Amino acid sequence: MNTVYVLWIREIKKYFRSKSRIIGALGQPILFLIAFGYGFQSIFKRAGGGNYIEFLAPGIILMSVLFTGVFSGINLIWDREFGFLKETMAAPVSRFSIILGKTLGGATVALIQGIIVFLLTLIIGFKITNYWLLPIAFIFVFLVSLLFTSLGTTIASMLEDMQGFQLIINFLVMPIFFLSGALFPLTGLPKALKIVARIDPLTYGIDGLRHALIAVHNFSYMVDFLVLFILSIIILSVGTYVFERIQV
């Protein structure tokens, strides 16, 4: 467990030492919240959807978690490029401890980023229905961060090229975000899009977070939790399998 802790705390320290990374990661969520939140407010109200900022905020919180978590995989390629990974893997520790520590570190960073964006949504005008459900909300934020950090680490374990990693991640992340119901309700969609949305794992994270924060949902807490938890275990297991066969 000492190995897991050391790698976990390393990721946290790297995050807090990079002020530009923290500030830069807030640009996109703020743009979405202001441009979409206020821009489509009147249209959403006329359609009978209520306050669009309250509907949008959970999706933007998890958008930040999604991007931060998945792109944390680039740290693995960076460590391989500059020899740190080789030194770590030469140590008398299991490769599972290494991948678990890096994944938990990246997931914690994504969770912190999500909390920062959550605080920003409160400043912009987001209102929570029930503050007692905040612990449940943060459980869903952490599950999403763990799931997509595991995905980013798994993909990074299969690649050596940083540019290739970024292209593949962008190819995956944008459809995952836009088809998750983060920006629009899933009710009334064409059947094909509904099927795609149900396949999208982020859909269940946003649904669980909306359920906890504003009492709007399509599925139950249990369904959302089980989908995210099971997928996180599966992807982390696949990532461990791939990482154990990595060549440095």
VMD Tcl script that draws the C-alpha trace (Angstrom):
set ca {
  {0.00 0.00 0.00}
  {2.99 2.31 0.48}
  {3.63 2.19 -3.28}
  {0.01 3.11 -4.01}
  {0.19 6.02 -1.57}
  {3.47 7.39 -2.96}
  {2.21 7.36 -6.55}
  {-1.15 8.76 -5.46}
  {0.37 11.68 -3.56}
  {2.78 12.34 -6.44}
  {-0.14 12.97 -8.80}
  {-1.81 15.26 -6.25}
  {1.37 17.30 -5.69}
  {1.95 17.64 -9.44}
  {-1.58 19.00 -9.79}
  {-1.34 21.62 -7.04}
  {2.12 22.75 -8.16}
  {0.78 23.58 -11.63}
  {-1.38 26.65 -11.09}
  {-1.73 27.18 -14.85}
  {-3.19 23.66 -15.17}
  {-5.82 24.39 -12.51}
  {-6.83 27.73 -13.98}
  {-6.68 26.55 -17.60}
  {-8.96 23.61 -16.90}
  {-11.68 26.02 -15.73}
  {-11.93 27.91 -19.02}
  {-14.10 25.42 -20.89}
  {-16.61 24.77 -18.04}
  {-17.06 28.51 -17.48}
  {-17.61 29.08 -21.21}
  {-20.22 26.31 -21.38}
  {-22.00 27.49 -18.23}
  {-22.25 31.12 -19.35}
  {-22.67 30.72 -23.12}
  {-25.03 27.73 -23.03}
  {-26.59 28.37 -19.63}
  {-27.70 31.91 -20.28}
  {-27.83 31.63 -24.08}
  {-30.39 28.79 -24.11}
  {-32.19 29.75 -20.90}
  {-35.23 31.31 -22.58}
  {-35.55 28.50 -25.16}
  {-35.38 25.85 -22.43}
  {-38.04 27.65 -20.37}
  {-40.38 28.02 -23.35}
  {-40.05 24.29 -23.95}
  {-41.21 23.67 -20.38}
  {-37.83 22.51 -19.12}
  {-37.47 24.97 -16.25}
  {-34.14 26.56 -15.31}
  {-31.53 25.53 -17.86}
  {-28.53 26.42 -15.69}
  {-29.75 24.01 -13.02}
  {-30.18 21.32 -15.67}
  {-26.83 22.08 -17.31}
  {-24.61 22.39 -14.21}
  {-24.33 18.66 -13.34}
  {-23.35 17.88 -16.93}
  {-20.66 20.57 -16.93}
  {-19.29 19.37 -13.59}
  {-18.86 15.88 -15.01}
  {-17.53 17.26 -18.30}
  {-14.64 18.71 -16.31}
  {-14.16 15.38 -14.49}
  {-14.31 13.47 -17.78}
  {-11.64 15.55 -19.51}
  {-9.36 15.73 -16.48}
  {-9.65 12.00 -15.78}
  {-9.11 10.75 -19.31}
  {-6.24 13.12 -20.09}
  {-4.45 12.13 -16.88}
  {-3.34 9.08 -18.88}
  {-0.86 11.35 -20.64}
  {1.18 11.39 -17.40}
  {1.90 7.70 -17.96}
  {3.28 8.38 -21.45}
  {5.24 11.32 -20.05}
  {6.76 9.11 -17.32}
  {7.70 6.51 -19.93}
  {9.25 9.16 -22.16}
  {11.52 10.53 -19.44}
  {12.44 7.27 -17.74}
  {10.50 7.60 -14.48}
  {8.24 4.68 -15.38}
  {11.23 2.43 -16.06}
  {12.70 3.22 -12.65}
  {9.36 2.60 -10.96}
  {8.84 -0.73 -12.69}
  {12.37 -1.83 -11.80}
  {11.52 -1.47 -8.10}
  {10.47 -4.62 -6.17}
  {6.76 -3.75 -6.23}
  {3.85 -5.20 -8.14}
  {2.75 -3.56 -11.36}
  {-0.80 -3.61 -10.02}
  {0.31 -1.28 -7.19}
  {1.83 1.08 -9.74}
  {-1.22 1.27 -11.98}
  {-3.57 1.50 -8.98}
  {-1.60 4.35 -7.43}
  {-1.47 6.32 -10.68}
  {-5.15 5.70 -11.39}
  {-6.30 6.70 -7.91}
  {-4.09 9.78 -8.11}
  {-5.58 10.82 -11.45}
  {-9.10 10.09 -10.19}
  {-8.54 12.23 -7.10}
  {-7.27 15.10 -9.25}
  {-10.37 14.78 -11.45}
  {-12.56 14.76 -8.32}
  {-10.90 17.95 -7.04}
  {-11.39 19.58 -10.44}
  {-15.06 18.58 -10.33}
  {-15.48 20.11 -6.86}
  {-13.92 23.38 -8.05}
  {-16.33 23.52 -11.01}
  {-19.21 22.66 -8.65}
  {-18.32 25.70 -6.50}
  {-18.21 27.84 -9.65}
  {-21.73 26.71 -10.62}
  {-22.99 27.91 -7.23}
  {-21.49 31.35 -7.92}
  {-23.10 31.47 -11.38}
  {-26.54 30.69 -9.97}
  {-26.94 26.92 -9.62}
  {-29.21 25.94 -6.72}
  {-29.20 22.54 -5.03}
  {-32.53 20.95 -4.13}
  {-31.31 19.00 -1.10}
  {-27.92 19.64 0.54}
  {-28.21 16.40 2.53}
  {-27.69 14.48 -0.73}
  {-24.31 16.11 -1.44}
  {-22.38 13.02 -0.21}
  {-24.26 10.91 -2.78}
  {-23.47 13.50 -5.45}
  {-19.75 13.32 -4.67}
  {-19.86 9.52 -4.78}
  {-21.06 9.75 -8.38}
  {-18.42 12.37 -9.19}
  {-15.71 10.06 -7.82}
  {-17.06 7.02 -9.70}
  {-17.00 8.96 -12.97}
  {-13.47 10.19 -12.23}
  {-12.31 6.63 -11.44}
  {-13.97 5.18 -14.54}
  {-12.50 7.65 -17.02}
  {-9.10 7.88 -15.36}
  {-8.93 4.08 -15.68}
  {-9.89 4.42 -19.35}
  {-7.21 7.06 -19.97}
  {-4.55 4.99 -18.19}
  {-5.54 1.86 -20.12}
  {-5.25 3.62 -23.48}
  {-1.94 5.25 -22.44}
  {-0.55 1.81 -21.54}
  {-1.03 0.74 -25.16}
  {0.57 3.82 -26.72}
  {3.97 5.47 -26.77}
  {3.13 8.52 -28.86}
  {1.77 11.54 -26.96}
  {0.17 13.09 -30.05}
  {-1.51 9.80 -30.93}
  {-2.91 9.56 -27.41}
  {-4.42 13.03 -27.63}
  {-6.04 12.32 -31.00}
  {-7.55 9.03 -29.82}
  {-8.82 10.58 -26.60}
  {-10.45 13.49 -28.44}
  {-12.08 11.00 -30.80}
  {-13.58 9.15 -27.81}
  {-14.31 11.96 -25.37}
  {-16.38 14.31 -27.53}
  {-19.05 11.71 -28.49}
  {-19.12 10.44 -24.89}
  {-19.83 13.95 -23.64}
  {-22.29 15.16 -26.27}
  {-24.34 11.93 -26.31}
  {-24.63 11.65 -22.52}
  {-27.51 14.06 -22.03}
  {-25.22 16.65 -20.43}
  {-26.60 19.45 -22.63}
  {-30.13 18.23 -23.38}
  {-32.82 15.96 -21.89}
  {-32.88 12.36 -23.09}
  {-36.67 12.31 -23.27}
  {-38.06 12.80 -26.77}
  {-34.88 11.77 -28.56}
  {-35.00 9.55 -31.67}
  {-34.78 5.86 -30.80}
  {-31.26 5.46 -32.22}
  {-29.91 8.29 -30.06}
  {-31.66 6.90 -26.98}
  {-29.91 3.56 -27.51}
  {-26.53 5.28 -27.90}
  {-27.18 7.37 -24.78}
  {-27.94 4.24 -22.76}
  {-24.67 2.70 -23.90}
  {-22.73 5.82 -22.92}
  {-21.39 5.35 -19.35}
  {-21.30 9.10 -18.70}
  {-25.10 9.12 -19.06}
  {-25.42 7.24 -15.77}
  {-22.98 9.53 -13.98}
  {-24.88 12.65 -15.05}
  {-28.20 11.02 -14.22}
  {-27.03 10.08 -10.72}
  {-25.58 13.54 -10.12}
  {-28.73 15.30 -11.35}
  {-30.82 12.99 -9.17}
  {-28.82 13.99 -6.08}
  {-28.53 17.72 -6.84}
  {-31.85 18.71 -8.45}
  {-34.05 15.58 -8.15}
  {-34.26 15.07 -11.94}
  {-33.47 11.59 -13.24}
  {-34.18 8.85 -15.76}
  {-32.87 5.87 -13.77}
  {-32.63 4.92 -10.11}
  {-29.61 5.55 -7.90}
  {-28.92 1.82 -7.83}
  {-28.84 1.48 -11.63}
  {-26.56 4.50 -12.01}
  {-24.24 3.31 -9.25}
  {-23.99 -0.30 -10.45}
  {-23.27 0.66 -14.07}
  {-20.46 3.03 -13.06}
  {-19.03 0.72 -10.40}
  {-19.00 -2.41 -12.58}
  {-17.54 -0.56 -15.59}
  {-14.83 0.98 -13.37}
  {-13.80 -2.46 -12.12}
  {-13.80 -3.91 -15.64}
  {-11.76 -1.10 -17.19}
  {-9.32 -1.00 -14.27}
  {-8.85 -4.77 -14.65}
  {-8.23 -4.42 -18.39}
  {-5.82 -1.55 -17.69}
  {-3.92 -3.69 -15.18}
  {-3.69 -6.54 -17.69}
  {-2.35 -4.22 -20.40}
  {0.04 -2.44 -18.03}
  {1.56 -5.73 -16.82}
  {2.65 -6.39 -20.40}
  {4.01 -2.94 -21.08}
  {7.58 -2.71 -22.41}
  {9.80 0.20 -21.33}
}
mol new
graphics top color blue
foreach p $ca { graphics top sphere $p radius 0.5 }
foreach p [lrange $ca 0 end-1] q [lrange $ca 1 end] { graphics top cylinder $p $q radius 0.2 }
display resetview
